[in-house]
Amino acid sequence: MRVLLEDADIEWKVRPAETEMFIKLWETGEPIQNIAEALKRSDLEIALLAIDQSLAGSIQTRKSGIFGG
């Protein structure tokens, strides 16, 4: 059996300002890597934030997909 993300170094808490910036950048189609760089987070953390915000209904699927560009 495997525990998902067991070895990942993830900062699970996200400040409201980070979430707002993420949503703005997401809506402009910015690539995940650029969003991660802007928020000083890992690509993995931003991908997880995208999943979280999608489940919360705060972001929509975009033409360029999760990776943007």
C-alpha positions in Angstrom: 0.0 0.0 0.0 1.2 3.5 -0.7 0.3 6.8 1.1 -0.2 9.6 -1.4 2.2 12.5 -1.2 3.9 10.9 1.9 7.4 12.1 0.9 6.2 15.5 -0.6 7.3 18.7 1.2 4.1 20.7 1.0 3.0 23.8 2.8 -0.7 23.1 3.3 -1.8 26.5 4.5 -2.5 29.2 1.9 -3.1 32.8 2.8 -6.3 34.5 1.4 -4.1 36.9 -0.6 -2.3 34.0 -2.2 -5.6 32.4 -3.1 -6.8 35.7 -4.7 -3.6 36.0 -6.7 -3.8 32.4 -7.8 -7.4 32.9 -9.1 -6.4 36.1 -11.0 -3.4 34.4 -12.6 -5.4 31.2 -13.3 -8.1 33.2 -15.1 -5.6 34.9 -17.3 -4.3 31.4 -18.4 -0.9 31.8 -16.7 1.0 28.5 -16.7 1.2 26.6 -13.3 5.0 27.1 -13.3 4.6 30.9 -13.5 1.9 31.0 -10.8 4.2 28.9 -8.6 7.1 31.3 -9.2 4.9 34.4 -8.5 3.6 32.9 -5.3 6.9 31.4 -4.3 5.4 27.9 -4.1 6.2 24.6 -5.7 4.4 23.5 -8.8 2.9 20.7 -6.8 1.4 23.1 -4.2 -0.1 25.2 -7.0 -1.6 22.1 -8.7 -3.1 21.1 -5.4 -4.5 24.6 -4.9 -6.0 24.4 -8.4 -7.7 21.1 -7.4 -8.9 22.7 -4.2 -10.3 25.8 -5.8 -11.9 23.8 -8.6 -13.7 21.6 -6.0 -14.8 24.8 -4.2 -16.2 26.2 -7.4 -13.8 29.2 -7.3 -12.2 28.4 -10.7 -13.4 26.9 -13.9 -11.7 24.6 -16.4 -9.7 26.6 -18.9 -8.9 25.9 -22.6 -5.2 25.6 -21.9 -5.9 23.0 -19.1 -4.2 22.8 -15.7 -0.8 23.6 -17.1 -1.9 26.8 -18.9 0.1 28.6 -21.5 
